[in-house]
Amino acid sequence: MTRVQLLGLTVAAAFLATASVHAEGDKAAGRKLIYTCNGCHGVPGYANAYPNYPVPQIAGQNQQYIVNALHEYKSGDRKHPTMMAQAQSLSDKDIEDIAAYLSSLAK
């Protein structure tokens, strides 16, 4: 095996090892940050006025799903005016903390 191939394998292995690792987040900090989330996501049966659809319950949702969704709203890859505005006000640490807390709750 040549040095270039060995270096390529080493870099690929390091990338794959770190790709699935993410920060755990601080659940206590996340609990303090979700007060605005509860206004919509914490009301059973709540439907959004525009666009009109049921607001999903996020308590107990998968942590990485929440992280991904909030980053997508923040970047504009997911479109919803309220969620985009909320996500843009969050730091990456805030997002990790919120996801850690919400994912720890029972559905």
C-alpha positions in Angstrom: 0.0 0.0 0.0 1.4 3.4 -0.9 1.8 6.3 1.5 -0.9 8.2 -0.3 -3.4 5.4 0.0 -2.5 4.9 3.6 -3.0 8.6 4.3 -6.3 8.6 2.5 -7.5 5.6 4.5 -6.4 7.3 7.7 -8.2 10.6 6.9 -11.4 8.7 5.9 -11.3 6.6 9.1 -10.9 9.8 11.2 -13.7 11.5 9.4 -16.1 8.6 9.8 -15.2 8.2 13.5 -16.0 11.9 14.2 -19.0 12.2 11.9 -21.3 10.3 14.2 -20.1 12.0 17.3 -21.9 15.1 18.5 -22.0 17.1 21.6 -24.4 15.9 24.2 -25.7 19.3 25.2 -26.7 20.6 28.6 -30.2 19.5 29.5 -30.5 22.1 32.3 -29.6 24.9 30.0 -31.9 23.5 27.3 -34.8 23.5 29.8 -34.3 27.2 30.2 -34.2 27.8 26.5 -37.4 26.1 25.4 -39.9 28.5 27.0 -40.7 30.0 23.6 -41.0 26.5 22.0 -43.7 25.5 24.5 -46.0 28.3 23.2 -46.7 26.2 20.1 -45.1 22.8 20.5 -46.3 22.3 24.1 -50.0 22.8 23.4 -51.8 19.5 22.7 -53.8 19.7 19.4 -52.5 23.2 18.6 -52.6 24.1 14.9 -50.6 26.8 13.3 -52.6 29.6 11.7 -50.3 30.1 8.7 -49.6 27.9 7.0 -52.4 25.9 8.6 -51.2 22.5 9.9 -50.9 20.7 13.2 -47.8 21.7 15.2 -45.7 18.6 16.0 -45.1 17.6 19.6 -41.3 17.7 20.0 -40.9 16.3 23.5 -39.1 13.0 23.3 -38.0 13.5 19.7 -34.7 12.1 18.6 -31.8 14.4 19.7 -30.0 14.4 16.4 -33.3 15.0 14.5 -33.9 18.2 16.6 -30.3 19.4 16.0 -30.6 18.8 12.3 -34.0 20.4 12.0 -32.9 23.6 13.9 -29.8 23.9 11.8 -31.9 23.6 8.7 -34.3 26.2 9.8 -31.3 28.5 10.8 -29.7 28.1 7.3 -33.0 28.4 5.5 -33.0 24.9 4.1 -36.3 24.3 5.9 -38.9 27.0 5.3 -41.2 28.2 8.0 -41.1 31.9 9.0 -41.5 31.5 12.7 -39.1 28.5 13.0 -36.5 30.3 10.9 -36.6 33.4 13.1 -36.4 31.3 16.3 -33.5 29.1 15.0 -31.6 32.1 13.8 -31.5 33.5 17.3 -29.9 30.3 18.6 -26.2 29.5 18.9 -24.9 26.0 18.0 -24.6 25.3 21.8 -28.2 26.5 22.4 -29.3 24.0 19.7 -27.4 21.2 21.3 -28.8 22.1 24.7 -32.4 22.3 23.5 -32.1 19.0 21.7 -30.6 17.3 24.8 -33.4 18.5 26.9 -36.3 17.8 24.5 -35.0 14.3 23.7 -34.8 13.4 27.4 -38.5 13.9 27.8 -41.0 11.1 27.6 -43.4 11.2 24.6 
